[in-house]
Amino acid sequence: MKTSEAIERRFRNPSLEYQLAAFIIRKSPNISASVNPAWFSIKLLEELVAVVKKGRAVLTSVQSAIHELRVAKAIRAKSDLSPYETLVKKVFAVDLEPVSDKSALLLVRQLYELAESRRCLSGLQGIVHDIKDFDLKRAKAVMKDLSRSIEIHAEKLTGEYLEDYEKRVELVQEKINSPEEGKTIGIPSGFDRFDDLIGGVMPGEFGIVAGKPGIGKTASLLSFATHAWLLGKSVLFCSGEMSKDLVEFRIDSALAGIPSQRFRTGGLEEVDWRIWQEAIERFRLTQQSFLEVTTFTRHFTASEIEAEVQRVQDKWSKAVDLICIDYINIMDPMKAMKNGDSQKSWGSQADVVWDVKALASEINGGIAIWSAGQIIDEAFDKDQLELDDVKYSRAISETAPIVVGLVQTQDDQLENRIQFQVLKMRNAPKLDRPLYLHPNLEIMRIHDAVVKKRDLLALDDEMPSERPLPSKRKKRKSSRRRMTWKRS
């Protein structure tokens, strides 16, 4: 088999192309904003999607599709009609029941990757075939061009201001209705007062949890991840410094209430084994979302996380709602570093931050991300962190909408608490004073929060009462679960 034939056979999926084209043509033409018609390997589908992309109107029948093709002059003569008619009938025979807006975006991503693969392999094939008349300059130019990704214009990333008014009305209406339905507008952190302030981390934005080593950044990320998962959100937890087993044991400790040291040393008592198994079985029965844990070697990149998101979404046929990255300062930039640059240089880390920002904006049309970050050595003993105390703060201040810091003073140590300081808050009022967390790191819980009696936001001082972990008790009408709060 010729190489070109092998590429076409391996990196094209006609059934996927028909399913996505049918969804665009018959149900949601706006999805075409995320699609380049040239990604379709079936030429007639490419032309049909291009027609719909231009008109942005649902085609309700075979006849209406044929009419639009005639108007676009794709069909010029009677001899052209038969192949188009056969194709359109096949498009209208596709079952769209399993396809939703979210799954359609997954199809878009898969179509894009197949098109990218064909483009790259075909380009490399051309270089290899020219080996007898090899031209170094031309080969480098081709390889440079192949290194540039096909640009994706997602519907949420591009649009005309006045035309998008109705969409903005729908978004605001959803936010107005969300509290009544017991939902969280964004992805909640689990710290109620903080979530009430910001509405959760919204799709397309990411937050940084900064602090010195050992302060509880990883525990915070795991609290964010497990809380979102318990609310029915699908979560990907990415670690660059801990093994997958260690991460999962920490989650076991938090959800089962078993001291983490017992998992580390194998010192589980008989009652611990029973509680651990009962917790896992309970969640297996009740959880519809997934919590995937992936560990990377040091110097991983945003593109590796993106590839993992795709793998996980393909595995579960569900979109990832939240990504937690532990942690951003040990990542490498996606583009090659300049001569003399190191992974720790300001320029390299700035590129990493922008890579994560792009990741938040592009995946699924926008996805919430939390990451940990270090602070500079000079700030280790400070009682009040500033944005400049965060490592590579200039890059982070330009891109991250939310930056919070964890601080523990001598007084805090006596009170067994950690200060949750808000260093940056875009499009929301900033807390002037910290929230206080009373973590129990023996069982890997950092979300036991305390707010002083004097209300920081001049809101009602009443707190939700302490509640146990999820059990087989009757479900409340509201689907929103609160993390544990205590009074100081």
Secondary structure by P-SEA (a helix, b strand, c coil): ccaaaaaaaacccaaaaaaaaaaaacccccccccccccccccaaaaaaaaaaaaaccccccaaaaaaaaaaacccccccccaaaaaaaaaaaacccccccaaaaaaaaaaaaaaaaaaaaaaaaaaaaaacccccaaaaaaaaaaaaccccccccccccccccaaaaaaaaaaaaaacccccccccccccaaaaaaacccccccbbbbbcccccccaaaaaaaaaaaaaaabbbbbbbbccccaaaaaaaaaaaaacccaaaaaaccccaaaaaaaaaaaaaaaacccbbbbbbbbcccccaaaaaaaaaaaaaaccccccbbbbccccccccccccccccccccaaaaaaaaaaaaaaaaccccbbbbbbccccccccccccccccccccaaaaaaacccbbbbbbbcaaaaaacbbbbcccccccbbbbcbbbbbbcccccccccccccccccccccccccccccccccccccccccccccccccc
